[in-house]
């Protein structure tokens, strides 16, 4: 069984490794004239894309082939202030270059629209904004020339005082989505509302792959056994290896917050359990220290009995 590891967005081991530069709506509104405002957006986006290209090359050099893009690459992408800006066409050569690197090196990339993306919202305005946000993410992957495969991780959404109705509302909305969005989606369990068992049920019903977050499962599990759930989660995947999210609680008092690094003891029980099924999978590390947390974990795993480090970010059991 081979396991690959990656990290989220910011590369801390290179200078100015954040592609998250943005501008607030309040500040953007103070810029007089649409052209001046768009020029400000253009400068920010160019900087973010230059940084993204540096991160891609750094990842390739360090043999990191699992990576999550920030959702903030394009400043105010879905806001009315940017609605007349064709950032895909203007920066086409950047998107194409990034996409070419991804495909040439067979990288597995993704994005994680934020928690305001709620496909089961009762508010039509929130639902409309959520779909618009997914359209933005899908259009970026299209601009990169990437295939139509699972790349966008989302949560089920809110409970709205009735979990069953909220699940049905999510399912109904999911079925209405265009394929260009629907076929890129993955559904993840969360730390408060929807357990891994809840999300697995939804994924089985709609045919969506499931991303298991083992930290969220620790926070919100209702005594469900991952040994029972994991083989069923594997079956939700067809074209790619399953993917999990890995993080550690910041403190015992702040169990839902992410720590700077991974406590290896938070991962080993799952790893040994998964070994029984001998099925390759990928791990997205969601630690505050990003790539540095990845490297530390790899060093720790490399000296564990029964584990072989076969590449910079790949182990074999």
Buried (B, 14 or more C-beta within 10 A) or exposed (E): BBBBBBBBBBBEBBEEBBBBBBBEEEEBEEBEEEEEBBEBBBEBBEBBBEBBBBBBEBBBEBEBBBBBBBBBBBBBBBEEBBEEBEBBEEBEEBBEBBBEBBEEBEBBBBBBBEEEBBBBBBEEEBBEBBBEBBBBBBBBBBBBEBEBBBBBBBBBBBBBEEBEEBBBBBBEBBEEBEEBBBBBBBBBBBBEBBBBBBBBBBBBBBEBBBBBBBBBBBBBBEEBEBEEBBEBBBBBBEEBBBBBBBBBBBEEEEEBBBBEBBBBEBBBEBBEEBBEEEBBBBBBBBBBBBBBBBBBBBEBBEEBEEBEBEBBBBBEB
